[in-house]
Amino acid sequence: AAESLGVDWFGVDSIVEAESLRKAGLKKPILVLGYILQNGIENAMKNNISLTIADFTSLENLKTLNKNSGKLKIHLKIDTGMHRQGFIVSEIPAVIKILRSGTLPVILEGVYTHFSSAKNPAFPAVTVNQMEEFKKAVALLESSGFKSLIKHAAATSGAIIFPQSRFNLARIGIGLYGL
């Protein structure tokens, strides 16, 4: 299905789902969008699975990783208005400082946000404002040397209603089911 649909990436909620895809032979990149317990992080590194980092505690926990095991690929989640999880734009300089410190065996592979109301075209201002906040976070990261980031904001509704929100990756989940 991945080949016939032209899928480049898979987004899953948990490390268990990601590991199941790897065991089934899937070689495409996988991003865990949900929270991951500390004991699953090493497995992510071993299985070339990218993880979401959405708070300072999770970021600091990466200091305990074995630096000889390679580097963990991470995507930062930015809270631009969903108010569920993620770094707010004003926290990005502190995140950059931690990433630049050299104490974490990580590669900042991507950055993303989640829209709170993109499925409702009657209120486009909310989504447009979230895109602007996201662009501020991206600009801070890029101006600090984090170039070539995978940037994603659009899930199914955002990709359809706000094509400018696709950046260079769109998370089409429920759209695969025809919704």
Disulfide bonds with the S-S distance in Angstrom:
none
